[in-house]
Amino acid sequence: MSTPTRVVVLVSGAGSNLAALLDAARDPGYGVEIVAVGADRDCGGLGLADEAGVPSFVERVKDHDTREAWDAALTAQVASYAPDLVISAGFLKLAGETFLGAFGGRYLNTHNALLPAFPGIHGPRDALAYGVKITGATLFVVDAGIDTGVIVAQVAVPVLEGDDVDALTERIKVAERDQLVEWVGKLAREGFRIDGRQVVLGG
């Protein structure tokens, strides 16, 4: 069996996406070893890592004089685990130049809308306000912009009559989580490369 892909997962909250990835990674056939979980604050995701026996660390912005110093410290922490992929699973901080220099093209994030529509932190709310009939979730490769990276995968979620932000957000979360687990495994097992605005499997 091939060597599993080494993955560091970054979190800021309860860690529902992390929990799904940890569960999937228990199957050797999934092709992923989660080697560490990092956070920018104390959060539930760290408890999940502890329960799973996965090393974890916290790198708080307030513990550094500048955002750049924090970014360099985060980069060093993640690099110490020699990951092949880094996954943002609800990580609420933007990576900086140093981090992207180290992990550019290997840092994935999810967004709760169909990019390039409705970027930013209020994807479901903005989709509802605009009146779209279909929204969804996007898995993408992080770059220096706000939700502008190369798209790996997308899944559609219909907007139902009577939806409010909470109801729509919860349905998107389910689809988003399934997509994340499916595609992290697929990228790990098959490899990939980025060609312009395309992610090509089998890299």
Secondary structure as a PSIPRED ss2 file (coil, helix, strand):
# PSIPRED VFORMAT (PSIPRED V4.0)

   1 M C   1.000  0.000  0.000
   2 S C   1.000  0.000  0.000
   3 T C   1.000  0.000  0.000
   4 P C   1.000  0.000  0.000
   5 T E   0.000  0.000  1.000
   6 R E   0.000  0.000  1.000
   7 V E   0.000  0.000  1.000
   8 V E   0.000  0.000  1.000
   9 V E   0.000  0.000  1.000
  10 L E   0.000  0.000  1.000
  11 V E   0.000  0.000  1.000
  12 S C   1.000  0.000  0.000
  13 G C   1.000  0.000  0.000
  14 A C   1.000  0.000  0.000
  15 G C   1.000  0.000  0.000
  16 S H   0.000  1.000  0.000
  17 N H   0.000  1.000  0.000
  18 L H   0.000  1.000  0.000
  19 A H   0.000  1.000  0.000
  20 A H   0.000  1.000  0.000
  21 L H   0.000  1.000  0.000
  22 L H   0.000  1.000  0.000
  23 D H   0.000  1.000  0.000
  24 A H   0.000  1.000  0.000
  25 A H   0.000  1.000  0.000
  26 R C   1.000  0.000  0.000
  27 D C   1.000  0.000  0.000
  28 P H   0.000  1.000  0.000
  29 G H   0.000  1.000  0.000
  30 Y H   0.000  1.000  0.000
  31 G C   1.000  0.000  0.000
  32 V E   0.000  0.000  1.000
  33 E E   0.000  0.000  1.000
  34 I E   0.000  0.000  1.000
  35 V E   0.000  0.000  1.000
  36 A E   0.000  0.000  1.000
  37 V E   0.000  0.000  1.000
  38 G E   0.000  0.000  1.000
  39 A E   0.000  0.000  1.000
  40 D C   1.000  0.000  0.000
  41 R C   1.000  0.000  0.000
  42 D C   1.000  0.000  0.000
  43 C C   1.000  0.000  0.000
  44 G H   0.000  1.000  0.000
  45 G H   0.000  1.000  0.000
  46 L H   0.000  1.000  0.000
  47 G H   0.000  1.000  0.000
  48 L H   0.000  1.000  0.000
  49 A H   0.000  1.000  0.000
  50 D H   0.000  1.000  0.000
  51 E H   0.000  1.000  0.000
  52 A H   0.000  1.000  0.000
  53 G C   1.000  0.000  0.000
  54 V C   1.000  0.000  0.000
  55 P C   1.000  0.000  0.000
  56 S E   0.000  0.000  1.000
  57 F E   0.000  0.000  1.000
  58 V E   0.000  0.000  1.000
  59 E C   1.000  0.000  0.000
  60 R C   1.000  0.000  0.000
  61 V H   0.000  1.000  0.000
  62 K H   0.000  1.000  0.000
  63 D H   0.000  1.000  0.000
  64 H C   1.000  0.000  0.000
  65 D C   1.000  0.000  0.000
  66 T C   1.000  0.000  0.000
  67 R H   0.000  1.000  0.000
  68 E H   0.000  1.000  0.000
  69 A H   0.000  1.000  0.000
  70 W H   0.000  1.000  0.000
  71 D H   0.000  1.000  0.000
  72 A H   0.000  1.000  0.000
  73 A H   0.000  1.000  0.000
  74 L H   0.000  1.000  0.000
  75 T H   0.000  1.000  0.000
  76 A H   0.000  1.000  0.000
  77 Q H   0.000  1.000  0.000
  78 V H   0.000  1.000  0.000
  79 A H   0.000  1.000  0.000
  80 S C   1.000  0.000  0.000
  81 Y C   1.000  0.000  0.000
  82 A C   1.000  0.000  0.000
  83 P C   1.000  0.000  0.000
  84 D C   1.000  0.000  0.000
  85 L E   0.000  0.000  1.000
  86 V E   0.000  0.000  1.000
  87 I E   0.000  0.000  1.000
  88 S E   0.000  0.000  1.000
  89 A C   1.000  0.000  0.000
  90 G C   1.000  0.000  0.000
  91 F C   1.000  0.000  0.000
  92 L C   1.000  0.000  0.000
  93 K C   1.000  0.000  0.000
  94 L C   1.000  0.000  0.000
  95 A C   1.000  0.000  0.000
  96 G C   1.000  0.000  0.000
  97 E H   0.000  1.000  0.000
  98 T H   0.000  1.000  0.000
  99 F H   0.000  1.000  0.000
 100 L H   0.000  1.000  0.000
 101 G H   0.000  1.000  0.000
 102 A H   0.000  1.000  0.000
 103 F H   0.000  1.000  0.000
 104 G C   1.000  0.000  0.000
 105 G C   1.000  0.000  0.000
 106 R C   1.000  0.000  0.000
 107 Y E   0.000  0.000  1.000
 108 L E   0.000  0.000  1.000
 109 N E   0.000  0.000  1.000
 110 T E   0.000  0.000  1.000
 111 H E   0.000  0.000  1.000
 112 N C   1.000  0.000  0.000
 113 A C   1.000  0.000  0.000
 114 L C   1.000  0.000  0.000
 115 L C   1.000  0.000  0.000
 116 P C   1.000  0.000  0.000
 117 A C   1.000  0.000  0.000
 118 F C   1.000  0.000  0.000
 119 P C   1.000  0.000  0.000
 120 G C   1.000  0.000  0.000
 121 I C   1.000  0.000  0.000
 122 H C   1.000  0.000  0.000
 123 G H   0.000  1.000  0.000
 124 P H   0.000  1.000  0.000
 125 R H   0.000  1.000  0.000
 126 D H   0.000  1.000  0.000
 127 A H   0.000  1.000  0.000
 128 L H   0.000  1.000  0.000
 129 A H   0.000  1.000  0.000
 130 Y H   0.000  1.000  0.000
 131 G C   1.000  0.000  0.000
 132 V C   1.000  0.000  0.000
 133 K C   1.000  0.000  0.000
 134 I E   0.000  0.000  1.000
 135 T E   0.000  0.000  1.000
 136 G E   0.000  0.000  1.000
 137 A E   0.000  0.000  1.000
 138 T E   0.000  0.000  1.000
 139 L E   0.000  0.000  1.000
 140 F E   0.000  0.000  1.000
 141 V E   0.000  0.000  1.000
 142 V C   1.000  0.000  0.000
 143 D C   1.000  0.000  0.000
 144 A C   1.000  0.000  0.000
 145 G C   1.000  0.000  0.000
 146 I C   1.000  0.000  0.000
 147 D C   1.000  0.000  0.000
 148 T C   1.000  0.000  0.000
 149 G C   1.000  0.000  0.000
 150 V C   1.000  0.000  0.000
 151 I E   0.000  0.000  1.000
 152 V E   0.000  0.000  1.000
 153 A E   0.000  0.000  1.000
 154 Q E   0.000  0.000  1.000
 155 V E   0.000  0.000  1.000
 156 A E   0.000  0.000  1.000
 157 V E   0.000  0.000  1.000
 158 P E   0.000  0.000  1.000
 159 V C   1.000  0.000  0.000
 160 L C   1.000  0.000  0.000
 161 E C   1.000  0.000  0.000
 162 G C   1.000  0.000  0.000
 163 D C   1.000  0.000  0.000
 164 D C   1.000  0.000  0.000
 165 V H   0.000  1.000  0.000
 166 D H   0.000  1.000  0.000
 167 A H   0.000  1.000  0.000
 168 L H   0.000  1.000  0.000
 169 T H   0.000  1.000  0.000
 170 E H   0.000  1.000  0.000
 171 R H   0.000  1.000  0.000
 172 I H   0.000  1.000  0.000
 173 K H   0.000  1.000  0.000
 174 V H   0.000  1.000  0.000
 175 A H   0.000  1.000  0.000
 176 E H   0.000  1.000  0.000
 177 R H   0.000  1.000  0.000
 178 D H   0.000  1.000  0.000
 179 Q H   0.000  1.000  0.000
 180 L H   0.000  1.000  0.000
 181 V H   0.000  1.000  0.000
 182 E H   0.000  1.000  0.000
 183 W H   0.000  1.000  0.000
 184 V H   0.000  1.000  0.000
 185 G H   0.000  1.000  0.000
 186 K H   0.000  1.000  0.000
 187 L H   0.000  1.000  0.000
 188 A H   0.000  1.000  0.000
 189 R H   0.000  1.000  0.000
 190 E H   0.000  1.000  0.000
 191 G C   1.000  0.000  0.000
 192 F E   0.000  0.000  1.000
 193 R E   0.000  0.000  1.000
 194 I E   0.000  0.000  1.000
 195 D E   0.000  0.000  1.000
 196 G C   1.000  0.000  0.000
 197 R C   1.000  0.000  0.000
 198 Q E   0.000  0.000  1.000
 199 V E   0.000  0.000  1.000
 200 V E   0.000  0.000  1.000
 201 L E   0.000  0.000  1.000
 202 G C   1.000  0.000  0.000
 203 G C   1.000  0.000  0.000
